[in-house]
Amino acid sequence: MTDLSLHLVTDHRVPFDRLRDIVDQAVAAGVTVVQLRDKVAGGAELFARTLDLADVVAGRCAFLVDDRLDVVLAARDRGARVDGIHLGQSDLPVDAARALLGTDALVGWTANTPAHFAAAAALPEGTIDYLGVGVIRATATKPDHPQPLGIRGFGELAASADLPCVAIGGIDVDDVAALRAEGAAGVAVVSAVCAADDPGAVVRALRAAWGAVA
């Protein structure tokens, strides 16, 4: 089973050479999932970046691409290790992605309302591996985000789910213990790591905060 405890979601605003270095440091420090999220790059550029980051991650943790099933399939066809995809509510239906990727892929789905959770529960078992739940706080990395849930709101939704729930949105080190106590299977961060001078040190602090809760 994939360790979902600490996701790094990439920030397209960071120059790619720097992003490669951030991902490398973060994986070495203990990130368990890397998700390439870039809603600005064209298909060819995103494909090239997927191949590049797959080489950087090099199987040390799970590597996902956000939204773009075509890129995931093309990269896997090229021989790159891309473990799966994270899909939003307006993306390709998650059951269609599962059918094309197979049972071994890691498939995440964004959910932030009771209706989303009900839709996830209605899907056949094995369609989704985890739910990405947020935002916890307002975040500049996703300006069109829904109303922030807060830590307590996250906990209320997570308690209603049979699937693992990964918290995302404006999370920093000080939030990790409380989110785990509220039932999070993991936390996902963007700016906390991508904007840090020492990404590895931030990842180690996040891991320590996660591990401090029994």
N, C-alpha and C positions, 0 to 999 in steps of 0.2 A: 504493500500500500504506500502511495506517495505521501511523504511528509509535507503537510500543508502549512506548517507553523509560521513560515516567514517568506512572503512573496516580495520580490522586487519588481515593480512595474516601471518600465522605462519612460523617460520624459523626452518627447521629440524636440524640446527647446534646447537640449544639451547637444553641443557639437558631437558628431558621431564618434570621432576619434577619442574624445573624452568619455563618451558613453561606453565604449568598448572597455576602457580602463576601469570605469566604475563597476561594470558587470563583473569583470575579472576579480577585482578586489572583494566585491560583495559575495561572490560565490566562494572564494577562498575563506572568507570570514564566517560563512555558515548560512547564507541564504539557501532556502530549500526549493524555491520555484522562481524562475525568471520569466517574466511576461513581456514580450516586445509589443509595445503599444505605440503606434504612430499613425495618426489619422490624417496626416498631412502628406506623407511620402506617396508618390505614385507606385503603381504595381511593380515596375521593374526595380525601382530603388528599394522598395520594401523587401522584395525577393532577395536582392543582394545583401541587404542588412540582415535578413533572416539567416542566410548561409553563413555570414560573417560571425554573428553572435552564436550560432550553433557551434562553430569552431571554438569560440571563446569559452562557452559553457562546457563543452567537451564531455558531456555526460556526467558532470559532477553534481548536477541537480536537474530537476525537471525544467524543460524549456518549452514555453507556450508562445503562440502568436495571438494577438487580440483581433477578433472580428473576421480576419481574412482566411477563409477556408481554402480558397484557391492557392494562396501563397503557401499554406501549410502542406497541401497535397503536392504542389510543385517542388517544394524543398525536400520533402520526404522522397519523392521520385528521384531527385538528384543525389540521394544518399545521405542527406543531412539528418542529424538526430533532432527532430522536432517532436516533442512528446504529445502535443495536443493543442487545444484552442480554448480561448475564453470568448464567449459570445454575450452580447447584450440583448435586450428585449426586442430591438428592432432589426437584429441581424438575421441571418439564415436560421430557420428553425433548428433547434438544438437536436431534435431527433433525426433530422436529415444529416446533420454533421456527424452524429454518432454512426449512422448507417455507412457513411463514406469513409470514416476514419477507422472503424472497427472497434472491437471490444477493449483492446489494450491501450487506446489513447486516453489521455486525461482531458476531460471536457468540463469546463466551468461555465456557469450561467449567472448573469447579474440578476439580482432580485432585491427589491426594496419596498415592496408593499405586500399586504396579506394576499392580494390577488395573484401576485407573482409566485408566492409560496404555494398557493393552492394549485396553480398551473404546474409547478415543478412536481408536486406530490402526485398529480394525475398522470404523469408520464410513466412509461414502463420502467421497472427497476433496472438500473444500469445505464440509463440514458445520460444522466448527469452525475458527475463525481463530487462536485462541491458547488455551493452558491457563494457568489461574491456579493456581500451585503453592505450597503452604505448609501450615501456618504455618512460617516460619523460626524465630521465637521465640514463646514464650507471649505472648498479647496480651489485654488487657482488653476490646478492642472486639468480640471473638468468644469469649465464655467457654466455648462448647461445641466449641472447636477440637480438631483431632486432635493426636496427639503431635508436638511440634515436630521439624522435619527438620534444622535447622541448615543452615549454608551448604554444607557438604560433602554432606549428604543431599540437598539441593536439586540440587546438581550431578550426583549419581549418577542421579537421576530424569530431569533435563533431558537428559542424554546419551543416554537411551534413546528420546527422542521426536523425531519428524519435525516436529512442530508447534512454533512459538515458545512459550517458557515464561516467564511473568511471575511473579516471586517476590513473595510477600505474607506479612505477619504479623510485627509487631514490628520492622520494618526502620527503621533510621535512616541518617543520612548516612555514617557510618563503615562500613556494610555494603555500600554500593553497588558499589564497585570490585571487592570480592571476589565478589559475586554475578555481576557482568558477566563476570569472569574464569572463573566456573564455568559460563558458557553462558547466562545470563539474557538474554532479549530485552527485558526491562524489569523495573522494580520498581514495586510498588504500595504506597502508604502511606496511613495514616489519621491516627493521632494525631500523627505527626511534623509534619504540616502543620496539621491541624484544631485542635490544641491549642497551636499556636505563637502568640506575640504578633505576629510578623511573618511571615505565611505566605509572602509573596513571597520574602523572604530565604531561607527554608528551601528553597523550590523552586529558587532559583538555586544554592544549595549542592548540592542533589541533582543538578542538571543538570551542575554543574562536576565532581562526583565521577564521574558517568557518563561524561562526555567525557574524563576523565583516562586512561581505559583504551582502548588502541588496539583 
